[in-house]
Amino acid sequence: MVDVLLGLQWGDEGKGKIVDFLAPQYDVIARFQGGPNAGHTLYVNDKKIVLHQIPSGIFHQNTINLIGNGVVLDPVTLKRECESVKAFGVDYAKNLYISQRTHVILPTHRALDKASEIIKGNEKIGSTLKGIGPAYMDKTGRNGLRVGDLFDKTFTTQYIKLRLKHQKLLDSMNFHEDISAWEEEFFEAVEFMKEFKIVNGEYFINQKIKEGKRVTRVGSGPFPTELHDATGEELRKIGSEFGATTGRPRRCGWIDLVALNFACMVNGVTSLIMTKADVLDSFKQLDVCTAYNVNGTETREVPFQMTRLQIQPKLESFKGWNKDITAMKNPSELPSEMTEYVGFINKYLGVNINYISNGPGRDQLVKIG
């Protein structure tokens, strides 16, 4: 049996905590895509840790954690992360597996990422500069190096060959920064990676499924309901909405049911978890986007090219619950205003919210369905 946990907005939905909560119910936690721009924040014994590469099930000793072939893996970030996990008394090497087909982020990928952002000027996308985009470009272009290549005696030769290709691109972008320090750190991390269990990921996962194991996968522009006022700032402050990887302020806004409904539809979502509900405790009024006004026409569909359209959200207002919900354990304790708010969302989406997260702690979850 395979269950998929997806973030249905634009990232930072609180996936890490939910995976940590669900992990004991599963035998295998597999990260199937993404790079070290991810920031899964967990609280273990009231101590905070942020995971960027390692699946969030690593703190459960009987759970197998797999980094799959859809991931682009930075050996340097992985090494640092393993050291952080070890400080919690966890034997990370015991239950951490890596697919041999996982593509590797190279120092030149980071350089290409930085060079690309520089030449874009004011049109830059705000890359985390982790080399993720260039690594995926090499993957799709069949140029990249994979984890399995790290153990080949010709790896250094393969790296130099690809580095020369990358250097031509860097020269064309007039980027001449010295990356020798990055390379030294990279090759040290490559040696470190040789202590891991490197597996044929596809066969590994399918064998676990045949054995009856329960498997879960963790995955993650325009923002019509974004708040640029004091309310948006209050949401950001109360919710500590700053990137776990970059530290940059996150954009905040009211829940957009048009976008959420689209995400549920295309992903075949069967159950929802509402995170950071406690952030709304102090608000007297809560707004919900139920439709878009696109160039004068109302619609409940997500437009094809949102960046080129004038979109105004149609908002419906609900009375806030104005009550601290962080200590609540049972659905009967939840304020009636919250019950009404959640019920409206369920009806609109046709998919029920089954858990409400009412704090950052791994046990701060209320099962309501």
NUDRENGU-759729 format. One record per residue (C-alpha): residue in three letters; x, y, z. Coordinates in steps of 0.02 Angstrom, whole numbers, plus 50000, padded with zeros to 5 digits. Example, Ala and Ser with C-alpha at 12.3 -4.5 7.8 and 13.67 -1.06 7.14 Angstrom:
2
Ala506154977550390/Ser506844994750357/
END
This chain:
369
Met500005000050000/Val500665017349953/Asp500015033850022/Val500595050549953/Leu500765066250058/Leu500745082049952/Gly500845100449990/Leu499375108149899/Gln499845126549903/Trp501535134349861/Gly502645125449986/Asp502885128450173/Glu501245119650215/Gly501975110250363/Lys502295093650275/Gly503795089150383/Lys502815088650545/Ile501425078250467/Val502665065550397/Asp503465064350568/Phe501745061450644/Leu501245048250516/Ala502945039450509/Pro502595026450646/Gln501125019950542/Tyr502255016150393/Asp503715004850357/Val504505015650222/Ile504605034550201/Ala505205039050026/Arg505685056249966/Phe505335055449781/Gln505805072649712/Gly506495089749751/Gly508135096549814/Pro508925104749967/Asn507805120049950/Ala506545110050051/Gly506485114250236/His505535101650344/Thr505465108650520/Leu505265096050661/Tyr505255097050850/Val506035081750930/Asn505985081751120/Asp505565100251108/Lys507155103551008/Lys507035110650833/Ile507865102950681/Val507635107050497/Leu507855093150368/His508265097650188/Gln508725080950110/Ile508365066850233/Pro506565060450243/Ser505675065450403/Gly505475047450460/Ile507315046750511/Phe506865049450695/His505865033250702/Gln507055018650726/Asn505985005650639/Thr505615016050485/Ile506595014150323/Asn506985030850240/Leu507345031550053/Ile507995045949949/Gly507295041749778/Asn507885044749601/Gly506775059949573/Val507795069549702/Val509325080049660/Leu510525076949804/Asp511875088649870/Pro513195078049960/Val513795093150058/Thr512065097150126/Leu511765078750163/Lys513375077450263/Arg512945092650370/Glu511185086350396/Cys511785069250452/Glu512905077550580/Ser511395087150647/Val510345071350657/Lys511765062250746/Ala511745075750880/Phe509985069550924/Gly510685052250958/Val510045044950794/Asp511045032050696/Tyr510635039550526/Ala511605026450428/Lys510535012250497/Asn508915016350408/Leu509415028650271/Tyr509465021850093/Ile509885031349933/Ser509405026449756/Gln510915024049644/Arg509965033549508/Thr509785049349613/His510605064049523/Val511965073549613/Ile512085092449631/Leu513855097649582/Pro514825113449630/Thr514635119449450/His512745117749464/Arg512795130149608/Ala513885141749504/Leu512685140549357/Asp511215144349471/Lys512075159849539/Ala512635165849367/Ser510875163649298/Glu510115174149437/Ile511405187949412/Ile511075189949226/Lys509175190249254/Gly509345206149355/Asn507655212749411/Glu506785197949329/Lys507645184949439/Ile506505171749515/Gly507255171649689/Ser508205155349672/Thr508925147949832/Leu510565146149734/Lys510715127849783/Gly511025122049605/Ile509365112949595/Gly508745119749429/Pro510395116649335/Ala510495099049410/Tyr508745095049344/Met509225102349175/Asp510685090249167/Lys509535076149219/Thr508295079449079/Gly509735082648959/Arg510525065949008/Asn512145074549058/Gly512075073049246/Leu513045062049366/Arg512105050449483/Val512455043249654/Gly512955026749574/Asp514305035949478/Leu515135041649640/Phe515785024049669/Asp516515021849496/Lys518405023549482/Thr518135035449336/Phe517035047449435/Thr518335061249446/Thr518615060149259/Gln516745060849228/Tyr516605076149341/Ile518015085349252/Lys517225081749083/Leu515545088749139/Arg516405103249226/Leu517175108649061/Lys515435109048981/His514785119349126/Gln516275131049118/Lys515845135648938/Leu514115140648996/Leu514835150449142/Asp516035159449024/Ser514575164048911/Met513735171949063/Asn515345181049111/Phe515435171749276/His517215169049336/Glu517095166349524/Asp518295153749602/Ile517335138149657/Ser518835127949714/Ala518265128949897/Trp516565122049846/Glu517415107849753/Glu518535103349900/Glu517025102350014/Phe516075092449882/Phe517375078649864/Glu517525077050053/Ala515635074450059/Val515735061649918/Glu516905051050025/Phe515695052750170/Met514255046250063/Lys515125029650036/Glu514545023750208/Phe512715023850153/Lys511645009750087/Ile511525013249901/Val510125003349820/Asn509215000949657/Gly507765011749712/Glu506415005149596/Tyr506724986949642/Phe506954991549825/Ile505265000349840/Asn504314987349740/Gln505034973449845/Lys504454982250003/Ile502714984049931/Lys502684965549885/Glu503154961850066/Gly501594971150119/Lys502514986450184/Arg501615003150198/Val502475016750100/Thr502225035650098/Arg503005048649982/Val503325066850021/Gly503275079449890/Ser502945101249882/Gly502045164049564/Pro500455171249567/Phe499615173649736/Pro497865181249715/Thr497465181649902/Glu499145188649959/Leu499005201550099/His500175216450088/Asp499445225150241/Ala499585223750430/Thr498555207750428/Gly499815199350313/Glu501225205150425/Glu500325198450578/Leu500085181550494/Arg501935181150453/Lys502455186050629/Ile501295174250725/Gly501645159650608/Ser503525162750600/Glu503355162750412/Phe505165163650360/Gly505975150950245/Ala506785136450338/Thr508145135750205/Thr508365154050155/Gly507665163650303/Arg506715174650180/Pro505005181350232/Arg503615170650160/Arg502165178650070/Cys500565176850169/Gly498735177750124/Trp497005170550154/Ile496595152850102/Asp496265151749915/Leu494945138249887/Val494995140349698/Ala496845135549693/Leu496625122349828/Asn495165114349736/Phe496225113449578/Ala497655105349675/Cys496465092549751/Met495735088649580/Val497355085949484/Asn498155075749624/Gly496655064849665/Val496685070249847/Thr495645059449965/Ser496015067450134/Leu496635084250199/Ile497635090250348/Met497455108350401/Thr499105114950468/Lys499495130350572/Ala497695132550628/Asp498345140250790/Val499065154850690/Leu497265160650664/Asp496825160550849/Ser496905179450872/Phe495995185050715/Lys494235191850737/Gln493825188950553/Leu494435175750431/Asp494235177850244/Val494115163850117/Cys494335165649929/Thr492905156649840/Ala493095163449662/Tyr494175174449552/Asn493655190049458/Val494715188949300/Asn494625204349190/Gly492835207349248/Thr492235189249237/Glu491935178449390/Thr492615160749385/Arg492985146249502/Glu494305139349384/Val496185142549391/Pro496655152349232/Phe497995145749115/Gln499185160649129/Met498915169049296/Thr500445180249283/Arg499715189449133/Leu497975192449203/Gln497195204749323/Ile496475193549458/Gln495445199449606/Pro494915186749737/Lys493085185549789/Leu493135183849977/Glu491865177050101/Ser492095181450284/Phe491945170550439/Lys491985175050622/Gly493635170350704/Trp493665159250858/Asn494775170750963/Lys495305156451075/Asp496945147451109/Ile496755130251031/Thr498535124051058/Ala498115112751207/Met496565105051130/Lys496595086251099/Asn494805081451052/Pro493655088050915/Ser492305091751045/Glu493465105051119/Leu493625114750957/Pro492695131550949/Ser491075131750852/Glu491775145450739/Met493185133850687/Thr491955119650655/Glu490955131150541/Tyr492535137050451/Val493155119250422/Gly491425113250370/Phe491335126650236/Ile493025121550166/Asn492525103150164/Lys490915106850070/Tyr491775118149943/Leu493145105549904/Gly492155089449919/Val493635082650019/Asn493645082150208/Ile494935089050328/Asn495315074350443/Tyr496665082050552/Ile496965099450619/Ser498725104350671/Asn498615116250820/Gly500455119250856/Pro502235114750803/Gly502395099650919/Arg502295082250844/Asp500815078250960/Gln499855094250925/Leu498585086550806/Val496715084650827/Lys495875070450731/Ile494165076250673/Gly493715063350541/
END
